Amino acid sequence: MSSARAALPTRQVEKPWGKDVLPAPFTAPEGVRIGEIWFEPPAALPDLLVKYIFTSEALSVQVHPSDAQTIAKGIGRQGKEECWLIIAAEPGATLGIGFDSDLDEAAMRAAALDGSIEHLLTWHPVAPGDFFYIPANTVHAIGAGVGLIEVQQNSDITYRLYDYGRPRELHLDDGVAVSKGERYVLDRWHKTVAPHGSQQLVDGPLFLLDQVAGAPSPEVAARYPAALLVIPREGDVEVGGEAIAPGGCAFAASLADVRFADNGVCLLARGCADGA
């Protein structure tokens, strides 16, 4: 058993759309809007990044490239696919994902420039337990009043298409070039997650993600034969003898290092080595 701490270090990221009052166990410095809590990826699992995201205003309308696109651009494998598990939602909270109708590049660029792109997005109502997978090239925006857990490829390449007049850089050329101006296939990419159930959420090709209630079943355990991330949602979990509470994220060298509470709920995640 390793003597290194299992709990991953965190980093609070200030955002104009963040919140100055965060839900427990998080706290924001006085007068600072924190939008994201990052868990620093461990050296043994560098390809995954876990975040909590809290919004008081909508995020920019944005898009991420794929691995193939960043490799073709000569900057290596830096694509970004991500998924969101909604943990809190104020009345009327929504996520903008995909478009109501198809857009070509010229129409998308024009809509980004005049701001109408915000109204062309499909805004999906959300509630705790909603789960969305966001493939690369999907135009999206997280709305106000949302709290979520994000698991993503460890890349920070974001192309902003529209930012509601905020004084931040836009990336129209790069963004439009990789954007799919199409509908989001809700039946394929959305799930409803029971708060106390076990459920497979992502089955590759870039990473795996499961929610487990109590100890994982043999079928789930078989999908995690080596190092993994453990994200408690309800009740503590012990990783390498260290108690990890909800709001934390831990690295485990193997499932043998993890003690699951019978009444606990947590997420398990790992990258896929062959997810090129």
GUVEXMAR-542312 format. One record per residue (C-alpha): residue in three letters; x negated, z, y. Coordinates in Angstrom, 2 decimals, decimal comma. Layout:
BEGIN
r = ALA	c1 = X	c3 = Z	c2 = Y $
...
END
This chain:
BEGIN
r = MET	c1 = 0,00	c3 = 0,00	c2 = 0,00 $
r = SER	c1 = -1,42	c3 = -0,99	c2 = 3,39 $
r = SER	c1 = -2,31	c3 = 1,68	c2 = 5,95 $
r = ALA	c1 = -1,25	c3 = -0,64	c2 = 8,80 $
r = ARG	c1 = 2,05	c3 = 0,12	c2 = 10,51 $
r = ALA	c1 = 4,99	c3 = -1,76	c2 = 9,10 $
r = ALA	c1 = 6,95	c3 = -1,78	c2 = 12,38 $
r = LEU	c1 = 6,14	c3 = -4,84	c2 = 14,47 $
r = PRO	c1 = 5,11	c3 = -4,35	c2 = 18,11 $
r = THR	c1 = 7,74	c3 = -5,39	c2 = 20,63 $
r = ARG	c1 = 7,58	c3 = -7,22	c2 = 23,92 $
r = GLN	c1 = 10,30	c3 = -7,07	c2 = 26,56 $
r = VAL	c1 = 10,80	c3 = -10,35	c2 = 28,40 $
r = GLU	c1 = 12,31	c3 = -10,37	c2 = 31,88 $
r = LYS	c1 = 14,88	c3 = -13,14	c2 = 32,46 $
r = PRO	c1 = 17,13	c3 = -13,97	c2 = 35,43 $
r = TRP	c1 = 20,09	c3 = -13,98	c2 = 33,04 $
r = GLY	c1 = 19,10	c3 = -10,71	c2 = 31,32 $
r = LYS	c1 = 20,56	c3 = -7,21	c2 = 31,65 $
r = ASP	c1 = 19,33	c3 = -4,13	c2 = 33,46 $
r = VAL	c1 = 21,27	c3 = -1,87	c2 = 31,07 $
r = LEU	c1 = 20,57	c3 = -2,56	c2 = 27,40 $
r = PRO	c1 = 22,39	c3 = -1,20	c2 = 24,35 $
r = ALA	c1 = 20,68	c3 = 1,56	c2 = 22,37 $
r = PRO	c1 = 18,01	c3 = 1,83	c2 = 21,13 $
r = PHE	c1 = 16,62	c3 = -0,46	c2 = 23,85 $
r = THR	c1 = 16,06	c3 = 0,51	c2 = 27,49 $
r = ALA	c1 = 15,17	c3 = -1,69	c2 = 30,44 $
r = PRO	c1 = 12,82	c3 = -0,55	c2 = 33,21 $
r = GLU	c1 = 14,74	c3 = 0,40	c2 = 36,33 $
r = GLY	c1 = 15,77	c3 = -2,64	c2 = 38,33 $
r = VAL	c1 = 14,47	c3 = -5,13	c2 = 35,74 $
r = ARG	c1 = 16,66	c3 = -7,62	c2 = 33,91 $
r = ILE	c1 = 15,49	c3 = -7,82	c2 = 30,32 $
r = GLY	c1 = 16,83	c3 = -10,82	c2 = 28,42 $
r = GLU	c1 = 14,77	c3 = -10,80	c2 = 25,24 $
r = ILE	c1 = 13,07	c3 = -8,30	c2 = 22,94 $
r = TRP	c1 = 10,37	c3 = -10,06	c2 = 20,91 $
r = PHE	c1 = 8,80	c3 = -8,74	c2 = 17,71 $
r = GLU	c1 = 5,21	c3 = -9,93	c2 = 17,57 $
r = PRO	c1 = 4,76	c3 = -12,05	c2 = 14,42 $
r = PRO	c1 = 2,33	c3 = -10,52	c2 = 11,91 $
r = ALA	c1 = -0,78	c3 = -12,47	c2 = 10,93 $
r = ALA	c1 = 0,53	c3 = -12,83	c2 = 7,38 $
r = LEU	c1 = 3,81	c3 = -14,41	c2 = 8,59 $
r = PRO	c1 = 2,87	c3 = -16,27	c2 = 11,77 $
r = ASP	c1 = 5,55	c3 = -18,96	c2 = 11,58 $
r = LEU	c1 = 8,61	c3 = -16,77	c2 = 12,28 $
r = LEU	c1 = 9,68	c3 = -15,01	c2 = 15,46 $
r = VAL	c1 = 12,51	c3 = -12,47	c2 = 15,63 $
r = LYS	c1 = 14,22	c3 = -11,61	c2 = 18,92 $
r = TYR	c1 = 17,14	c3 = -9,68	c2 = 20,31 $
r = ILE	c1 = 18,81	c3 = -11,52	c2 = 23,21 $
r = PHE	c1 = 21,17	c3 = -9,94	c2 = 25,75 $
r = THR	c1 = 22,86	c3 = -11,99	c2 = 28,50 $
r = SER	c1 = 24,63	c3 = -11,17	c2 = 31,75 $
r = GLU	c1 = 24,68	c3 = -14,83	c2 = 32,80 $
r = ALA	c1 = 24,45	c3 = -18,13	c2 = 30,95 $
r = LEU	c1 = 21,08	c3 = -19,44	c2 = 29,80 $
r = SER	c1 = 19,95	c3 = -22,90	c2 = 30,84 $
r = VAL	c1 = 21,28	c3 = -25,96	c2 = 29,05 $
r = GLN	c1 = 18,29	c3 = -26,72	c2 = 26,86 $
r = VAL	c1 = 16,90	c3 = -28,35	c2 = 23,74 $
r = HIS	c1 = 13,93	c3 = -27,90	c2 = 21,39 $
r = PRO	c1 = 11,89	c3 = -30,62	c2 = 19,64 $
r = SER	c1 = 11,30	c3 = -30,90	c2 = 15,90 $
r = ASP	c1 = 7,98	c3 = -30,43	c2 = 14,12 $
r = ALA	c1 = 7,77	c3 = -34,19	c2 = 13,58 $
r = GLN	c1 = 8,21	c3 = -34,83	c2 = 17,30 $
r = THR	c1 = 5,55	c3 = -32,34	c2 = 18,40 $
r = ILE	c1 = 3,12	c3 = -33,64	c2 = 15,78 $
r = ALA	c1 = 3,73	c3 = -37,20	c2 = 17,01 $
r = LYS	c1 = 3,06	c3 = -35,97	c2 = 20,55 $
r = GLY	c1 = -0,34	c3 = -34,67	c2 = 19,44 $
r = ILE	c1 = 0,32	c3 = -30,96	c2 = 19,97 $
r = GLY	c1 = 0,63	c3 = -29,94	c2 = 16,33 $
r = ARG	c1 = 3,51	c3 = -28,34	c2 = 14,49 $
r = GLN	c1 = 5,41	c3 = -26,65	c2 = 17,32 $
r = GLY	c1 = 9,01	c3 = -27,61	c2 = 16,65 $
r = LYS	c1 = 11,74	c3 = -25,03	c2 = 16,98 $
r = GLU	c1 = 14,79	c3 = -24,49	c2 = 14,86 $
r = GLU	c1 = 16,60	c3 = -21,21	c2 = 15,30 $
r = CYS	c1 = 19,65	c3 = -19,25	c2 = 14,28 $
r = TRP	c1 = 21,81	c3 = -16,66	c2 = 15,97 $
r = LEU	c1 = 23,73	c3 = -13,71	c2 = 14,54 $
r = ILE	c1 = 26,16	c3 = -12,41	c2 = 17,15 $
r = ILE	c1 = 26,09	c3 = -8,60	c2 = 17,32 $
r = ALA	c1 = 28,05	c3 = -8,09	c2 = 20,56 $
r = ALA	c1 = 30,36	c3 = -10,25	c2 = 22,65 $
r = GLU	c1 = 32,33	c3 = -9,45	c2 = 25,77 $
r = PRO	c1 = 35,87	c3 = -10,87	c2 = 26,02 $
r = GLY	c1 = 35,70	c3 = -14,61	c2 = 26,58 $
r = ALA	c1 = 32,03	c3 = -14,92	c2 = 25,56 $
r = THR	c1 = 30,99	c3 = -18,39	c2 = 24,38 $
r = LEU	c1 = 28,06	c3 = -20,46	c2 = 23,18 $
r = GLY	c1 = 27,63	c3 = -24,05	c2 = 24,31 $
r = ILE	c1 = 26,43	c3 = -26,14	c2 = 21,35 $
r = GLY	c1 = 26,65	c3 = -29,91	c2 = 21,10 $
r = PHE	c1 = 29,00	c3 = -32,13	c2 = 23,08 $
r = ASP	c1 = 32,73	c3 = -32,80	c2 = 23,11 $
r = SER	c1 = 31,99	c3 = -36,52	c2 = 22,77 $
r = ASP	c1 = 28,91	c3 = -38,68	c2 = 22,21 $
r = LEU	c1 = 26,48	c3 = -39,23	c2 = 25,09 $
r = ASP	c1 = 23,69	c3 = -41,80	c2 = 25,35 $
r = GLU	c1 = 20,40	c3 = -41,02	c2 = 27,09 $
r = ALA	c1 = 21,45	c3 = -42,47	c2 = 30,44 $
r = ALA	c1 = 24,71	c3 = -40,51	c2 = 30,50 $
r = MET	c1 = 22,95	c3 = -37,30	c2 = 29,47 $
r = ARG	c1 = 20,32	c3 = -37,67	c2 = 32,19 $
r = ALA	c1 = 22,98	c3 = -38,34	c2 = 34,82 $
r = ALA	c1 = 25,02	c3 = -35,33	c2 = 33,67 $
r = ALA	c1 = 21,94	c3 = -33,10	c2 = 33,77 $
r = LEU	c1 = 21,15	c3 = -34,24	c2 = 37,30 $
r = ASP	c1 = 24,64	c3 = -33,70	c2 = 38,71 $
r = GLY	c1 = 25,38	c3 = -30,53	c2 = 36,68 $
r = SER	c1 = 28,33	c3 = -31,94	c2 = 34,78 $
r = ILE	c1 = 26,42	c3 = -31,48	c2 = 31,51 $
r = GLU	c1 = 27,62	c3 = -27,86	c2 = 31,53 $
r = HIS	c1 = 31,21	c3 = -29,09	c2 = 31,24 $
r = LEU	c1 = 30,43	c3 = -31,74	c2 = 28,61 $
r = LEU	c1 = 29,10	c3 = -29,14	c2 = 26,16 $
r = THR	c1 = 31,44	c3 = -27,73	c2 = 23,52 $
r = TRP	c1 = 31,83	c3 = -24,02	c2 = 24,29 $
r = HIS	c1 = 32,51	c3 = -22,06	c2 = 21,10 $
r = PRO	c1 = 34,20	c3 = -18,63	c2 = 21,41 $
r = VAL	c1 = 32,16	c3 = -15,94	c2 = 19,66 $
r = ALA	c1 = 32,63	c3 = -12,48	c2 = 18,19 $
r = PRO	c1 = 30,35	c3 = -10,09	c2 = 16,29 $
r = GLY	c1 = 29,60	c3 = -11,54	c2 = 12,87 $
r = ASP	c1 = 29,53	c3 = -15,17	c2 = 13,97 $
r = PHE	c1 = 26,39	c3 = -16,94	c2 = 12,77 $
r = PHE	c1 = 25,09	c3 = -20,29	c2 = 14,05 $
r = TYR	c1 = 22,14	c3 = -22,37	c2 = 12,88 $
r = ILE	c1 = 20,70	c3 = -24,54	c2 = 15,66 $
r = PRO	c1 = 18,72	c3 = -27,54	c2 = 14,37 $
r = ALA	c1 = 16,02	c3 = -29,07	c2 = 16,54 $
r = ASN	c1 = 17,34	c3 = -31,68	c2 = 19,01 $
r = THR	c1 = 20,66	c3 = -29,81	c2 = 19,43 $
r = VAL	c1 = 21,56	c3 = -29,31	c2 = 23,10 $
r = HIS	c1 = 22,74	c3 = -25,75	c2 = 23,63 $
r = ALA	c1 = 23,27	c3 = -22,86	c2 = 26,05 $
r = ILE	c1 = 24,01	c3 = -19,20	c2 = 25,33 $
r = GLY	c1 = 26,80	c3 = -17,97	c2 = 27,57 $
r = ALA	c1 = 27,16	c3 = -14,69	c2 = 29,45 $
r = GLY	c1 = 28,14	c3 = -11,42	c2 = 27,80 $
r = VAL	c1 = 26,46	c3 = -12,04	c2 = 24,45 $
r = GLY	c1 = 24,14	c3 = -9,92	c2 = 22,31 $
r = LEU	c1 = 22,50	c3 = -11,57	c2 = 19,33 $
r = ILE	c1 = 19,64	c3 = -11,49	c2 = 16,85 $
r = GLU	c1 = 17,64	c3 = -14,72	c2 = 16,84 $
r = VAL	c1 = 15,36	c3 = -15,81	c2 = 14,01 $
r = GLN	c1 = 13,36	c3 = -18,92	c2 = 14,84 $
r = GLN	c1 = 10,29	c3 = -20,96	c2 = 14,19 $
r = ASN	c1 = 7,50	c3 = -19,35	c2 = 16,18 $
r = SER	c1 = 7,36	c3 = -21,89	c2 = 18,99 $
r = ASP	c1 = 8,04	c3 = -21,43	c2 = 22,69 $
r = ILE	c1 = 8,69	c3 = -25,08	c2 = 23,54 $
r = THR	c1 = 11,95	c3 = -25,28	c2 = 25,44 $
r = TYR	c1 = 13,04	c3 = -28,28	c2 = 27,49 $
r = ARG	c1 = 15,51	c3 = -27,27	c2 = 30,21 $
r = LEU	c1 = 18,04	c3 = -29,93	c2 = 31,10 $
r = TYR	c1 = 20,12	c3 = -27,94	c2 = 33,60 $
r = ASP	c1 = 19,75	c3 = -24,42	c2 = 35,03 $
r = TYR	c1 = 22,73	c3 = -23,83	c2 = 37,37 $
r = GLY	c1 = 20,57	c3 = -24,25	c2 = 40,48 $
r = ARG	c1 = 18,06	c3 = -21,55	c2 = 39,56 $
r = PRO	c1 = 14,59	c3 = -22,28	c2 = 40,96 $
r = ARG	c1 = 12,98	c3 = -22,98	c2 = 37,59 $
r = GLU	c1 = 11,31	c3 = -26,12	c2 = 36,28 $
r = LEU	c1 = 13,41	c3 = -28,70	c2 = 34,45 $
r = HIS	c1 = 12,06	c3 = -31,04	c2 = 31,76 $
r = LEU	c1 = 14,39	c3 = -34,03	c2 = 31,91 $
r = ASP	c1 = 12,06	c3 = -36,69	c2 = 30,50 $
r = ASP	c1 = 10,94	c3 = -34,64	c2 = 27,52 $
r = GLY	c1 = 14,35	c3 = -33,07	c2 = 27,01 $
r = VAL	c1 = 16,46	c3 = -36,21	c2 = 27,08 $
r = ALA	c1 = 13,95	c3 = -37,94	c2 = 24,79 $
r = VAL	c1 = 14,55	c3 = -35,43	c2 = 21,97 $
r = SER	c1 = 18,23	c3 = -34,58	c2 = 22,56 $
r = LYS	c1 = 21,04	c3 = -35,66	c2 = 20,28 $
r = GLY	c1 = 24,08	c3 = -36,43	c2 = 22,37 $
r = GLU	c1 = 26,56	c3 = -35,61	c2 = 19,64 $
r = ARG	c1 = 29,00	c3 = -33,03	c2 = 18,36 $
r = TYR	c1 = 27,84	c3 = -29,86	c2 = 16,64 $
r = VAL	c1 = 29,12	c3 = -29,83	c2 = 13,05 $
r = LEU	c1 = 30,63	c3 = -26,36	c2 = 12,98 $
r = ASP	c1 = 31,65	c3 = -26,52	c2 = 9,31 $
r = ARG	c1 = 28,03	c3 = -27,15	c2 = 8,34 $
r = TRP	c1 = 26,14	c3 = -24,83	c2 = 10,66 $
r = HIS	c1 = 28,45	c3 = -21,87	c2 = 11,31 $
r = LYS	c1 = 29,23	c3 = -18,91	c2 = 9,06 $
r = THR	c1 = 31,20	c3 = -15,70	c2 = 9,45 $
r = VAL	c1 = 29,17	c3 = -12,71	c2 = 8,28 $
r = ALA	c1 = 30,93	c3 = -9,59	c2 = 6,99 $
r = PRO	c1 = 29,46	c3 = -6,45	c2 = 8,59 $
r = HIS	c1 = 28,82	c3 = -4,70	c2 = 5,26 $
r = GLY	c1 = 28,37	c3 = -7,58	c2 = 2,85 $
r = SER	c1 = 25,48	c3 = -9,48	c2 = 1,31 $
r = GLN	c1 = 25,25	c3 = -13,15	c2 = 2,25 $
r = GLN	c1 = 22,73	c3 = -15,96	c2 = 2,28 $
r = LEU	c1 = 22,48	c3 = -17,22	c2 = 5,85 $
r = VAL	c1 = 19,66	c3 = -19,79	c2 = 5,81 $
r = ASP	c1 = 18,30	c3 = -21,53	c2 = 2,72 $
r = GLY	c1 = 15,37	c3 = -23,49	c2 = 4,15 $
r = PRO	c1 = 13,79	c3 = -25,87	c2 = 4,59 $
r = LEU	c1 = 11,88	c3 = -24,05	c2 = 7,35 $
r = PHE	c1 = 12,78	c3 = -20,43	c2 = 6,63 $
r = LEU	c1 = 15,05	c3 = -18,19	c2 = 4,58 $
r = LEU	c1 = 17,39	c3 = -15,54	c2 = 5,94 $
r = ASP	c1 = 19,66	c3 = -13,19	c2 = 3,98 $
r = GLN	c1 = 21,83	c3 = -10,25	c2 = 4,88 $
r = VAL	c1 = 21,77	c3 = -7,56	c2 = 2,19 $
r = ALA	c1 = 23,97	c3 = -4,51	c2 = 1,79 $
r = GLY	c1 = 22,11	c3 = -1,83	c2 = -0,11 $
r = ALA	c1 = 19,32	c3 = -3,14	c2 = -2,34 $
r = PRO	c1 = 19,02	c3 = -6,92	c2 = -2,80 $
r = SER	c1 = 20,43	c3 = -8,45	c2 = -5,95 $
r = PRO	c1 = 18,02	c3 = -10,00	c2 = -8,47 $
r = GLU	c1 = 19,01	c3 = -13,44	c2 = -7,15 $
r = VAL	c1 = 18,11	c3 = -12,48	c2 = -3,58 $
r = ALA	c1 = 14,93	c3 = -10,70	c2 = -4,68 $
r = ALA	c1 = 13,80	c3 = -13,87	c2 = -6,46 $
r = ARG	c1 = 13,86	c3 = -15,71	c2 = -3,12 $
r = TYR	c1 = 11,44	c3 = -13,16	c2 = -1,62 $
r = PRO	c1 = 8,50	c3 = -12,98	c2 = -4,05 $
r = ALA	c1 = 5,87	c3 = -12,17	c2 = -1,41 $
r = ALA	c1 = 5,60	c3 = -11,14	c2 = 2,25 $
r = LEU	c1 = 8,77	c3 = -10,90	c2 = 4,33 $
r = LEU	c1 = 10,33	c3 = -9,47	c2 = 7,48 $
r = VAL	c1 = 12,91	c3 = -6,69	c2 = 7,27 $
r = ILE	c1 = 15,41	c3 = -6,25	c2 = 10,12 $
r = PRO	c1 = 17,72	c3 = -3,21	c2 = 9,74 $
r = ARG	c1 = 21,24	c3 = -3,65	c2 = 11,06 $
r = GLU	c1 = 22,86	c3 = -0,43	c2 = 9,84 $
r = GLY	c1 = 21,02	c3 = 2,61	c2 = 8,53 $
r = ASP	c1 = 17,28	c3 = 3,12	c2 = 8,23 $
r = VAL	c1 = 15,12	c3 = 1,29	c2 = 5,71 $
r = GLU	c1 = 11,68	c3 = 2,45	c2 = 4,58 $
r = VAL	c1 = 8,86	c3 = -0,06	c2 = 4,60 $
r = GLY	c1 = 5,52	c3 = 1,14	c2 = 3,28 $
r = GLY	c1 = 6,80	c3 = 4,70	c2 = 3,65 $
r = GLU	c1 = 7,67	c3 = 4,16	c2 = 7,33 $
r = ALA	c1 = 11,28	c3 = 4,56	c2 = 8,47 $
r = ILE	c1 = 12,54	c3 = 1,52	c2 = 10,38 $
r = ALA	c1 = 15,76	c3 = 2,01	c2 = 12,32 $
r = PRO	c1 = 18,24	c3 = -0,58	c2 = 13,62 $
r = GLY	c1 = 16,69	c3 = -2,28	c2 = 16,63 $
r = GLY	c1 = 13,38	c3 = -2,59	c2 = 14,81 $
r = CYS	c1 = 11,71	c3 = -5,22	c2 = 12,66 $
r = ALA	c1 = 9,07	c3 = -4,61	c2 = 10,01 $
r = PHE	c1 = 6,56	c3 = -6,54	c2 = 7,95 $
r = ALA	c1 = 6,56	c3 = -5,88	c2 = 4,21 $
r = ALA	c1 = 3,86	c3 = -7,25	c2 = 1,93 $
r = SER	c1 = 6,49	c3 = -7,42	c2 = -0,81 $
r = LEU	c1 = 9,93	c3 = -6,09	c2 = -1,69 $
r = ALA	c1 = 8,18	c3 = -3,41	c2 = -3,76 $
r = ASP	c1 = 7,16	c3 = -1,81	c2 = -0,44 $
r = VAL	c1 = 10,78	c3 = -1,55	c2 = 0,75 $
r = ARG	c1 = 13,23	c3 = 1,27	c2 = 0,01 $
r = PHE	c1 = 16,78	c3 = 0,25	c2 = 0,83 $
r = ALA	c1 = 19,47	c3 = 2,80	c2 = 1,64 $
r = ASP	c1 = 22,53	c3 = 2,51	c2 = -0,60 $
r = ASN	c1 = 24,82	c3 = 2,28	c2 = 2,44 $
r = GLY	c1 = 22,41	c3 = 0,34	c2 = 4,65 $
r = VAL	c1 = 22,58	c3 = -3,27	c2 = 5,83 $
r = CYS	c1 = 19,56	c3 = -5,34	c2 = 6,80 $
r = LEU	c1 = 18,32	c3 = -8,88	c2 = 7,20 $
r = LEU	c1 = 15,45	c3 = -10,33	c2 = 5,17 $
r = ALA	c1 = 13,48	c3 = -13,33	c2 = 6,41 $
r = ARG	c1 = 10,48	c3 = -15,40	c2 = 5,40 $
r = GLY	c1 = 9,06	c3 = -18,79	c2 = 6,18 $
r = CYS	c1 = 8,94	c3 = -21,70	c2 = 3,75 $
r = ALA	c1 = 5,40	c3 = -22,92	c2 = 3,17 $
r = ASP	c1 = 6,61	c3 = -26,43	c2 = 2,34 $
r = GLY	c1 = 8,95	c3 = -26,72	c2 = 5,33 $
r = ALA	c1 = 7,09	c3 = -29,57	c2 = 7,01 $
END
